[in-house]
Amino acid sequence: MKLTPKGQATRRRIVEGAAEYLRGTEPGAVTLDDVLAITRTSKGQMFHYFPGGKEQLLLAVAQEEADRVLIDQEPHLSDLGTWEAWTAWRDSVVARYHAQGRSCPLAALMDQVSSTPGAAEVVTELLRQWRARIAVGVVAMQDAGRISADLDADRVASAFVAGIQGGVQVLRATGSTDQLEAVLDLLIDYLRKA
């Protein structure tokens, strides 16, 4: 559907309002009535922009949150060509999840839309892009002669993504970023020694 600038702004307000609600400390199961109240939107507007209803809205919010995961790591994630950049990226990842705390908006969303067509693809694409960007950084370090050319960049990048996700799950359970920090530090140390 082609939207006017005003229509784009309204759709964005709805998505951002639902995302903000889900970023709250205890969002629970979001309802359309919740979103209508938060965004001061009528049902007519809601179904104009999201004819598929709640599932379509939550998929749009999931995409927004997935994009935000990567955006919050910039400009560091796109420039992992020096040790300083890797440290700055590590610090931005830890800061993002420390600020987020136990709540994980993307996980909360995926719990609600896990059986919806397209939900798994949102997360799969996020993880693919994340791994690819880290791999580009590993290759940049290899090209600069800072780490061994024998390392498999995709495998190293996969370890970083898996480590971050594991650290985030521990954070959700304990409220501590200690494990997230440990895995990032160990993986960066591994690269330094390679």
RODO-492886 format. One record per residue (C-alpha): residue in one letter; x negated, y, z. Coordinates in Angstrom, 2 decimals. Layout:
<nodes>
A, X, Y, Z
...
</nodes>
This chain:
<nodes>
M, 0.00, 0.00, 0.00
K, -1.37, 3.40, -1.01
L, -1.04, 5.91, 1.82
T, -1.03, 9.67, 1.85
P, -3.55, 11.38, 4.14
K, -0.74, 11.87, 6.67
G, 0.21, 8.20, 6.36
Q, -3.41, 7.14, 6.82
A, -3.60, 9.28, 9.96
T, -0.41, 7.74, 11.36
R, -1.56, 4.19, 10.64
R, -4.93, 4.97, 12.21
R, -3.22, 6.42, 15.31
I, -1.22, 3.22, 15.71
V, -4.29, 0.98, 15.33
E, -6.40, 3.13, 17.65
G, -3.61, 3.30, 20.26
A, -3.21, -0.48, 20.27
A, -7.00, -0.90, 20.44
E, -7.28, 1.54, 23.35
Y, -4.57, -0.36, 25.21
L, -6.36, -3.64, 24.65
R, -9.63, -2.12, 25.88
G, -7.92, -1.41, 29.20
T, -8.82, -3.32, 32.33
E, -5.88, -5.71, 32.17
P, -4.00, -5.42, 28.90
G, -2.19, -8.75, 29.09
A, -0.08, -9.71, 26.12
V, 0.58, -6.58, 24.12
T, 4.12, -6.04, 22.86
L, 5.32, -3.82, 20.06
D, 7.21, -1.79, 22.66
D, 3.88, -1.16, 24.42
V, 2.33, 0.06, 21.18
L, 5.37, 2.20, 20.33
A, 5.19, 3.91, 23.73
I, 1.41, 4.40, 23.64
T, 1.33, 5.81, 20.13
R, 4.68, 7.65, 20.26
T, 5.69, 5.82, 17.11
S, 9.17, 4.79, 16.01
K, 10.00, 1.22, 15.04
G, 10.61, 2.45, 11.51
Q, 7.12, 3.88, 11.30
M, 5.64, 0.76, 12.85
F, 7.21, -1.55, 10.29
H, 6.47, 0.85, 7.46
Y, 2.73, 0.58, 8.15
F, 2.81, -2.99, 9.47
P, 5.63, -4.84, 7.69
G, 4.24, -8.11, 9.08
G, 4.93, -6.84, 12.59
K, 2.81, -7.50, 15.64
E, 0.54, -10.08, 13.98
Q, -0.38, -7.73, 11.15
L, -1.00, -4.89, 13.60
L, -3.18, -7.04, 15.85
L, -5.19, -8.26, 12.88
A, -5.81, -4.62, 11.93
V, -6.89, -3.93, 15.51
A, -9.13, -7.03, 15.49
Q, -10.82, -5.74, 12.34
E, -11.24, -2.34, 13.98
E, -12.83, -3.92, 17.06
A, -15.07, -6.16, 14.95
D, -16.29, -3.13, 13.01
R, -16.86, -1.30, 16.28
V, -19.18, -4.07, 17.54
L, -21.57, -3.31, 14.69
I, -21.07, 0.47, 14.65
D, -21.95, 0.68, 18.35
Q, -25.39, -0.81, 17.56
E, -26.28, 1.82, 14.98
P, -28.58, 3.33, 13.93
H, -30.82, 0.68, 15.50
L, -29.30, -2.43, 13.91
S, -29.95, -1.13, 10.41
D, -33.57, -0.23, 11.14
L, -35.28, -3.13, 12.92
G, -38.65, -2.56, 11.28
T, -40.70, -1.69, 14.38
W, -41.03, -2.96, 17.93
E, -39.63, 0.35, 19.15
A, -36.55, -0.19, 16.99
W, -36.05, -3.70, 18.39
T, -36.27, -2.32, 21.93
A, -33.83, 0.50, 21.13
W, -31.43, -2.01, 19.55
R, -31.71, -4.33, 22.57
D, -30.97, -1.39, 24.87
S, -27.94, -0.35, 22.77
V, -26.53, -3.89, 22.89
V, -26.96, -4.10, 26.67
A, -25.49, -0.61, 27.15
R, -22.46, -1.45, 25.02
Y, -21.63, -4.59, 26.94
H, -22.50, -3.07, 30.31
A, -20.01, -0.27, 29.60
Q, -17.45, -2.80, 28.41
G, -17.82, -4.90, 31.55
R, -15.75, -8.02, 31.95
S, -13.19, -7.00, 29.37
C, -13.78, -7.96, 25.78
P, -11.22, -6.33, 23.51
L, -12.05, -8.56, 20.56
A, -11.73, -11.71, 22.67
A, -8.43, -10.49, 24.13
L, -7.14, -9.84, 20.63
M, -8.29, -13.16, 19.29
D, -6.53, -14.92, 22.16
Q, -3.31, -13.27, 21.03
V, -3.69, -13.82, 17.28
S, -5.78, -17.00, 17.17
S, -3.15, -18.91, 15.19
T, -2.47, -16.01, 12.82
P, -3.80, -16.45, 9.28
G, -6.86, -14.27, 8.88
A, -7.81, -14.10, 12.57
A, -10.70, -16.54, 12.39
E, -11.97, -14.85, 9.24
V, -12.29, -11.51, 11.08
V, -14.64, -13.04, 13.65
T, -16.46, -15.16, 11.09
E, -17.16, -12.10, 8.95
L, -18.32, -10.10, 11.99
L, -20.77, -12.84, 12.95
R, -21.98, -13.20, 9.34
Q, -22.65, -9.46, 9.00
W, -24.33, -9.30, 12.40
R, -26.61, -12.25, 11.62
A, -27.44, -10.81, 8.18
R, -28.42, -7.42, 9.59
I, -30.67, -8.97, 12.22
A, -32.22, -11.22, 9.55
V, -33.02, -8.13, 7.47
G, -34.88, -6.77, 10.50
V, -36.83, -10.00, 10.91
V, -37.82, -9.90, 7.23
A, -38.86, -6.24, 7.58
M, -41.14, -7.23, 10.46
Q, -42.54, -10.08, 8.37
D, -43.13, -7.81, 5.39
A, -44.98, -5.35, 7.64
G, -47.16, -8.19, 8.94
R, -45.88, -7.73, 12.49
I, -44.60, -11.31, 12.82
S, -45.28, -14.61, 11.14
A, -44.01, -15.05, 7.60
D, -43.32, -18.69, 8.53
L, -40.33, -17.81, 10.71
D, -36.91, -18.60, 9.27
A, -35.25, -15.17, 9.47
D, -31.70, -16.55, 9.29
R, -32.39, -19.05, 12.05
V, -33.92, -16.39, 14.30
A, -30.98, -14.06, 13.61
S, -28.55, -16.89, 14.43
A, -30.32, -17.40, 17.76
F, -29.93, -13.70, 18.58
V, -26.21, -13.72, 17.76
A, -25.63, -16.94, 19.74
G, -27.66, -15.60, 22.65
I, -25.74, -12.33, 22.73
Q, -22.42, -14.13, 22.57
G, -23.47, -16.48, 25.38
G, -24.63, -13.53, 27.47
V, -21.32, -11.78, 26.86
Q, -19.37, -14.86, 27.99
V, -21.40, -14.96, 31.22
L, -20.78, -11.22, 31.63
R, -17.04, -11.81, 31.27
A, -17.21, -14.44, 34.01
T, -19.58, -12.71, 36.43
G, -19.61, -9.01, 35.58
S, -23.41, -9.12, 35.24
T, -25.51, -8.35, 32.16
D, -28.53, -10.19, 33.63
Q, -28.23, -13.20, 31.31
L, -27.60, -11.01, 28.27
E, -30.71, -8.99, 29.07
A, -32.74, -12.16, 29.69
V, -31.84, -13.77, 26.37
L, -32.58, -10.61, 24.40
D, -35.90, -10.11, 26.19
L, -36.93, -13.73, 25.64
L, -36.02, -13.68, 21.96
I, -37.87, -10.41, 21.36
D, -40.87, -11.82, 23.24
Y, -40.66, -14.90, 21.01
L, -40.84, -12.63, 17.95
R, -43.80, -10.69, 19.39
K, -45.73, -13.95, 19.80
A, -44.84, -15.31, 16.37
</nodes>
